[in-house]
Amino acid sequence: MTVDPFGEFADWCRAARSRETVEADAVAVASADADGRPSVRMVLMRAFDERGFVFYTNLGSRKCHDFTE
């Protein structure tokens, strides 16, 4: 175990990917709209490093709109 949060997350990802899981890269992302209403959805995380997380989404979706407000 490491005290580096990204190193710890990398360990978790390796462990999840080594198991027979349906989609080890599926993560929940939560946001709130301009009125403060929360929303959570599943996305596919494709990469991460000390700058943050990369995931794919539809640019016309509500979740993308929530992130750009």
MODELLER restraints for C-alpha pairs under 7 A, 6 or more apart:
rsr = mdl.restraints
at = mdl.atoms
rsr.add(forms.Gaussian(group=physical.xy_distance, feature=features.Distance(at['CA:1:A'], at['CA:8:A']), mean=6.58, stdev=0.5))
rsr.add(forms.Gaussian(group=physical.xy_distance, feature=features.Distance(at['CA:2:A'], at['CA:8:A']), mean=5.76, stdev=0.5))
rsr.add(forms.Gaussian(group=physical.xy_distance, feature=features.Distance(at['CA:6:A'], at['CA:49:A']), mean=6.71, stdev=0.5))
rsr.add(forms.Gaussian(group=physical.xy_distance, feature=features.Distance(at['CA:6:A'], at['CA:50:A']), mean=6.58, stdev=0.5))
rsr.add(forms.Gaussian(group=physical.xy_distance, feature=features.Distance(at['CA:16:A'], at['CA:24:A']), mean=5.65, stdev=0.5))
rsr.add(forms.Gaussian(group=physical.xy_distance, feature=features.Distance(at['CA:17:A'], at['CA:24:A']), mean=5.59, stdev=0.5))
rsr.add(forms.Gaussian(group=physical.xy_distance, feature=features.Distance(at['CA:25:A'], at['CA:44:A']), mean=5.40, stdev=0.5))
rsr.add(forms.Gaussian(group=physical.xy_distance, feature=features.Distance(at['CA:25:A'], at['CA:45:A']), mean=5.27, stdev=0.5))
rsr.add(forms.Gaussian(group=physical.xy_distance, feature=features.Distance(at['CA:25:A'], at['CA:46:A']), mean=6.97, stdev=0.5))
rsr.add(forms.Gaussian(group=physical.xy_distance, feature=features.Distance(at['CA:26:A'], at['CA:42:A']), mean=6.33, stdev=0.5))
rsr.add(forms.Gaussian(group=physical.xy_distance, feature=features.Distance(at['CA:26:A'], at['CA:43:A']), mean=5.64, stdev=0.5))
rsr.add(forms.Gaussian(group=physical.xy_distance, feature=features.Distance(at['CA:26:A'], at['CA:44:A']), mean=4.64, stdev=0.5))
rsr.add(forms.Gaussian(group=physical.xy_distance, feature=features.Distance(at['CA:26:A'], at['CA:45:A']), mean=6.22, stdev=0.5))
rsr.add(forms.Gaussian(group=physical.xy_distance, feature=features.Distance(at['CA:27:A'], at['CA:42:A']), mean=5.51, stdev=0.5))
rsr.add(forms.Gaussian(group=physical.xy_distance, feature=features.Distance(at['CA:27:A'], at['CA:43:A']), mean=5.56, stdev=0.5))
rsr.add(forms.Gaussian(group=physical.xy_distance, feature=features.Distance(at['CA:27:A'], at['CA:44:A']), mean=6.21, stdev=0.5))
rsr.add(forms.Gaussian(group=physical.xy_distance, feature=features.Distance(at['CA:27:A'], at['CA:45:A']), mean=6.48, stdev=0.5))
rsr.add(forms.Gaussian(group=physical.xy_distance, feature=features.Distance(at['CA:28:A'], at['CA:40:A']), mean=6.51, stdev=0.5))
rsr.add(forms.Gaussian(group=physical.xy_distance, feature=features.Distance(at['CA:28:A'], at['CA:41:A']), mean=5.53, stdev=0.5))
rsr.add(forms.Gaussian(group=physical.xy_distance, feature=features.Distance(at['CA:28:A'], at['CA:42:A']), mean=4.52, stdev=0.5))
rsr.add(forms.Gaussian(group=physical.xy_distance, feature=features.Distance(at['CA:28:A'], at['CA:43:A']), mean=6.34, stdev=0.5))
rsr.add(forms.Gaussian(group=physical.xy_distance, feature=features.Distance(at['CA:29:A'], at['CA:40:A']), mean=5.55, stdev=0.5))
rsr.add(forms.Gaussian(group=physical.xy_distance, feature=features.Distance(at['CA:29:A'], at['CA:41:A']), mean=5.58, stdev=0.5))
rsr.add(forms.Gaussian(group=physical.xy_distance, feature=features.Distance(at['CA:29:A'], at['CA:42:A']), mean=6.25, stdev=0.5))
rsr.add(forms.Gaussian(group=physical.xy_distance, feature=features.Distance(at['CA:29:A'], at['CA:43:A']), mean=6.96, stdev=0.5))
rsr.add(forms.Gaussian(group=physical.xy_distance, feature=features.Distance(at['CA:30:A'], at['CA:38:A']), mean=6.96, stdev=0.5))
rsr.add(forms.Gaussian(group=physical.xy_distance, feature=features.Distance(at['CA:30:A'], at['CA:39:A']), mean=5.57, stdev=0.5))
rsr.add(forms.Gaussian(group=physical.xy_distance, feature=features.Distance(at['CA:30:A'], at['CA:40:A']), mean=4.17, stdev=0.5))
rsr.add(forms.Gaussian(group=physical.xy_distance, feature=features.Distance(at['CA:30:A'], at['CA:41:A']), mean=6.57, stdev=0.5))
rsr.add(forms.Gaussian(group=physical.xy_distance, feature=features.Distance(at['CA:31:A'], at['CA:38:A']), mean=5.66, stdev=0.5))
rsr.add(forms.Gaussian(group=physical.xy_distance, feature=features.Distance(at['CA:31:A'], at['CA:39:A']), mean=5.44, stdev=0.5))
rsr.add(forms.Gaussian(group=physical.xy_distance, feature=features.Distance(at['CA:31:A'], at['CA:40:A']), mean=6.46, stdev=0.5))
rsr.add(forms.Gaussian(group=physical.xy_distance, feature=features.Distance(at['CA:31:A'], at['CA:66:A']), mean=6.70, stdev=0.5))
rsr.add(forms.Gaussian(group=physical.xy_distance, feature=features.Distance(at['CA:32:A'], at['CA:38:A']), mean=4.13, stdev=0.5))
rsr.add(forms.Gaussian(group=physical.xy_distance, feature=features.Distance(at['CA:32:A'], at['CA:39:A']), mean=5.82, stdev=0.5))
rsr.add(forms.Gaussian(group=physical.xy_distance, feature=features.Distance(at['CA:32:A'], at['CA:66:A']), mean=6.46, stdev=0.5))
rsr.add(forms.Gaussian(group=physical.xy_distance, feature=features.Distance(at['CA:33:A'], at['CA:66:A']), mean=5.16, stdev=0.5))
rsr.add(forms.Gaussian(group=physical.xy_distance, feature=features.Distance(at['CA:34:A'], at['CA:69:A']), mean=6.63, stdev=0.5))
rsr.add(forms.Gaussian(group=physical.xy_distance, feature=features.Distance(at['CA:43:A'], at['CA:55:A']), mean=6.54, stdev=0.5))
rsr.add(forms.Gaussian(group=physical.xy_distance, feature=features.Distance(at['CA:43:A'], at['CA:56:A']), mean=6.63, stdev=0.5))
rsr.add(forms.Gaussian(group=physical.xy_distance, feature=features.Distance(at['CA:43:A'], at['CA:57:A']), mean=6.89, stdev=0.5))
rsr.add(forms.Gaussian(group=physical.xy_distance, feature=features.Distance(at['CA:44:A'], at['CA:55:A']), mean=5.53, stdev=0.5))
rsr.add(forms.Gaussian(group=physical.xy_distance, feature=features.Distance(at['CA:44:A'], at['CA:56:A']), mean=6.08, stdev=0.5))
rsr.add(forms.Gaussian(group=physical.xy_distance, feature=features.Distance(at['CA:45:A'], at['CA:54:A']), mean=5.80, stdev=0.5))
rsr.add(forms.Gaussian(group=physical.xy_distance, feature=features.Distance(at['CA:45:A'], at['CA:55:A']), mean=4.22, stdev=0.5))
rsr.add(forms.Gaussian(group=physical.xy_distance, feature=features.Distance(at['CA:45:A'], at['CA:56:A']), mean=6.87, stdev=0.5))
rsr.add(forms.Gaussian(group=physical.xy_distance, feature=features.Distance(at['CA:46:A'], at['CA:54:A']), mean=5.60, stdev=0.5))
rsr.add(forms.Gaussian(group=physical.xy_distance, feature=features.Distance(at['CA:46:A'], at['CA:55:A']), mean=5.38, stdev=0.5))
rsr.add(forms.Gaussian(group=physical.xy_distance, feature=features.Distance(at['CA:47:A'], at['CA:53:A']), mean=5.98, stdev=0.5))
rsr.add(forms.Gaussian(group=physical.xy_distance, feature=features.Distance(at['CA:47:A'], at['CA:54:A']), mean=5.03, stdev=0.5))
rsr.add(forms.Gaussian(group=physical.xy_distance, feature=features.Distance(at['CA:48:A'], at['CA:54:A']), mean=5.88, stdev=0.5))
rsr.add(forms.Gaussian(group=physical.xy_distance, feature=features.Distance(at['CA:58:A'], at['CA:64:A']), mean=6.92, stdev=0.5))
